[in-house]
């Protein structure tokens, strides 16, 4: 599990830096867009289009990153009241659903969609739209990894909870003095 956690930390850092870089580029592009529009009265279509597409990438990468940190929207009112075994089952089932979604919709469907869009060219940037859509399968792979990691983590945490639980005392062999 230590190697798995080390890989997760590397992926976390990559996702974190991708989001930071995308946000920095977006800030520069939007600032440039404002300056060219209001001071020179000549807006840049390229910076506007690129900022929009980078925003989509930032949302996709940010969603995958937040899921990896386990800080996504998660309603735990009922789940937290479960004993260790049902809690483990719920964790595994919820991550299996996400794993299936990541594989079927984001990776397979996203890849097919990106391939279909490779022939369509964006009017302002003159790049294939498939390059923009490729963020979906990339984030699908990241979320797939996180789902597998979360399942393994849930099993490890379950074993730790069970091992830490004190053995019940029967009262036999104890003396009342």
C-alpha positions as CSV (number, residue, x, y, z in Angstrom):
1,X,0.0,0.0,0.0
2,X,3.0,2.3,0.6
3,X,3.9,2.2,-3.1
4,X,0.3,2.8,-4.1
5,X,0.2,5.8,-1.8
6,X,3.5,7.1,-3.3
7,X,2.0,6.9,-6.8
8,X,-1.1,8.7,-5.6
9,X,1.0,11.5,-4.1
10,X,2.7,11.9,-7.5
11,X,-0.6,12.0,-9.3
12,X,-2.0,14.5,-6.7
13,X,1.0,16.8,-7.4
14,X,0.6,16.5,-11.1
15,X,-3.1,17.4,-10.9
16,X,-2.4,20.2,-8.5
17,X,0.3,21.8,-10.7
18,X,-1.8,21.3,-13.9
19,X,-4.6,23.3,-12.2
20,X,-2.2,26.0,-11.0
21,X,-0.7,26.4,-14.4
22,X,-4.1,26.4,-16.2
23,X,-5.4,29.1,-13.7
24,X,-2.3,31.2,-14.2
25,X,-2.5,31.0,-18.0
26,X,-6.3,31.8,-17.8
27,X,-5.5,34.8,-15.6
28,X,-3.0,36.2,-18.1
29,X,-5.4,35.5,-21.1
30,X,-8.4,37.2,-19.5
31,X,-6.3,40.2,-18.4
32,X,-5.0,40.4,-22.0
33,X,-8.5,40.1,-23.3
34,X,-9.7,43.0,-21.0
35,X,-6.8,45.2,-22.0
36,X,-7.3,44.6,-25.8
37,X,-11.0,45.1,-25.6
38,X,-11.3,48.2,-23.4
39,X,-8.1,50.1,-24.1
40,X,-7.4,49.2,-27.8
41,X,-11.0,48.5,-28.8
42,X,-9.8,45.3,-30.6
43,X,-10.8,42.1,-28.7
44,X,-8.7,39.0,-29.2
45,X,-10.8,36.0,-30.3
46,X,-7.9,33.6,-29.7
47,X,-7.4,34.6,-26.1
48,X,-11.2,34.3,-25.4
49,X,-11.5,30.9,-27.0
50,X,-8.4,29.6,-25.3
51,X,-9.5,30.8,-21.9
52,X,-12.9,29.1,-22.3
53,X,-11.3,25.8,-23.2
54,X,-8.7,26.0,-20.4
55,X,-11.6,26.7,-18.0
56,X,-13.2,23.4,-19.1
57,X,-9.8,21.6,-18.6
58,X,-9.4,23.2,-15.2
59,X,-12.9,22.0,-14.2
60,X,-12.1,18.4,-15.4
61,X,-8.7,18.3,-13.7
62,X,-10.0,20.0,-10.6
63,X,-12.9,17.5,-10.3
64,X,-10.5,14.5,-10.6
65,X,-8.1,16.1,-8.1
66,X,-10.8,16.9,-5.5
67,X,-12.1,13.3,-5.8
68,X,-8.6,12.0,-5.2
69,X,-8.3,14.1,-2.0
70,X,-11.8,12.8,-1.0
71,X,-13.0,16.3,-0.5
72,X,-15.8,16.1,-3.1
73,X,-19.5,16.3,-2.2
74,X,-20.1,13.4,0.1
75,X,-23.1,13.0,2.3
76,X,-21.9,10.8,5.2
77,X,-24.7,11.2,7.8
78,X,-25.9,7.5,7.4
79,X,-22.6,6.0,6.3
80,X,-20.7,7.3,9.4
81,X,-23.2,5.5,11.7
82,X,-22.5,2.1,10.1
83,X,-20.4,-0.6,11.8
84,X,-17.1,-1.4,10.0
85,X,-18.3,-4.2,7.7
86,X,-21.4,-2.4,6.2
87,X,-19.2,0.8,6.0
88,X,-16.7,-1.2,4.0
89,X,-19.4,-2.5,1.7
90,X,-20.8,1.0,1.0
91,X,-17.3,2.4,0.3
92,X,-16.5,-0.5,-2.1
93,X,-19.9,-0.2,-3.9
94,X,-19.7,3.6,-4.3
95,X,-16.2,3.4,-5.6
96,X,-17.1,0.5,-7.9
97,X,-19.9,2.7,-9.4
98,X,-17.4,5.5,-10.0
99,X,-14.9,3.0,-11.4
100,X,-17.5,1.8,-13.9
101,X,-18.5,5.4,-14.8
102,X,-14.8,6.4,-15.2
103,X,-14.1,3.5,-17.5
104,X,-17.3,3.4,-19.5
105,X,-18.3,7.0,-19.9
106,X,-15.1,9.0,-19.4
107,X,-12.4,6.8,-20.8
108,X,-14.2,4.8,-23.5
109,X,-16.9,7.3,-24.4
110,X,-14.5,10.3,-23.9
111,X,-11.9,8.8,-26.2
112,X,-14.4,7.9,-28.9
113,X,-15.9,11.4,-28.6
114,X,-12.4,13.0,-28.9
115,X,-11.5,10.9,-31.9
116,X,-14.8,11.9,-33.6
117,X,-14.0,15.6,-33.0
118,X,-10.5,15.4,-34.5
119,X,-11.9,16.3,-37.9
120,X,-13.7,19.4,-36.6
121,X,-11.5,22.5,-36.3
122,X,-12.2,25.3,-33.8
123,X,-12.9,28.6,-35.7
124,X,-10.8,30.9,-33.6
125,X,-7.9,28.6,-32.5
126,X,-7.6,26.5,-35.7
127,X,-7.0,23.3,-33.7
128,X,-9.0,20.1,-33.7
129,X,-11.8,20.0,-31.2
130,X,-10.7,16.6,-30.2
131,X,-7.7,18.1,-28.4
132,X,-10.1,20.0,-26.2
133,X,-12.2,16.9,-25.6
134,X,-9.2,14.7,-24.7
135,X,-9.4,16.1,-21.1
136,X,-12.3,13.7,-20.5
137,X,-10.5,10.4,-20.9
138,X,-7.3,11.8,-19.2
139,X,-9.4,12.7,-16.2
140,X,-11.2,9.4,-16.5
141,X,-7.9,7.5,-16.1
142,X,-7.0,9.6,-13.0
143,X,-10.4,9.0,-11.4
144,X,-10.2,5.3,-12.2
145,X,-6.9,5.2,-10.4
146,X,-8.4,7.1,-7.4
147,X,-11.4,4.8,-7.3
148,X,-9.1,1.7,-7.1
149,X,-6.9,3.4,-4.5
150,X,-10.0,4.3,-2.4
151,X,-11.2,0.7,-2.5
152,X,-7.8,-0.6,-1.4
153,X,-7.7,2.2,1.3
154,X,-11.1,1.2,2.6
155,X,-10.1,-2.4,2.9
156,X,-6.9,-1.4,4.8
157,X,-8.8,0.9,7.1
158,X,-11.4,-1.9,7.8
159,X,-8.6,-4.3,8.8
160,X,-7.1,-1.7,11.0
161,X,-10.4,-1.0,12.7
162,X,-11.1,-4.7,13.2
163,X,-7.6,-5.3,14.6
164,X,-7.8,-2.3,16.9
165,X,-11.1,-3.4,18.4
166,X,-10.5,-4.9,21.8
167,X,-11.5,-8.6,22.3
168,X,-14.6,-9.1,24.4
169,X,-14.0,-10.3,27.9
170,X,-15.9,-13.3,29.1
171,X,-15.3,-12.9,32.8
172,X,-13.9,-16.4,33.2
173,X,-10.7,-16.8,35.1
174,X,-11.0,-13.4,36.9
175,X,-11.1,-13.4,40.6
176,X,-13.1,-11.2,42.8
177,X,-10.9,-10.2,45.7
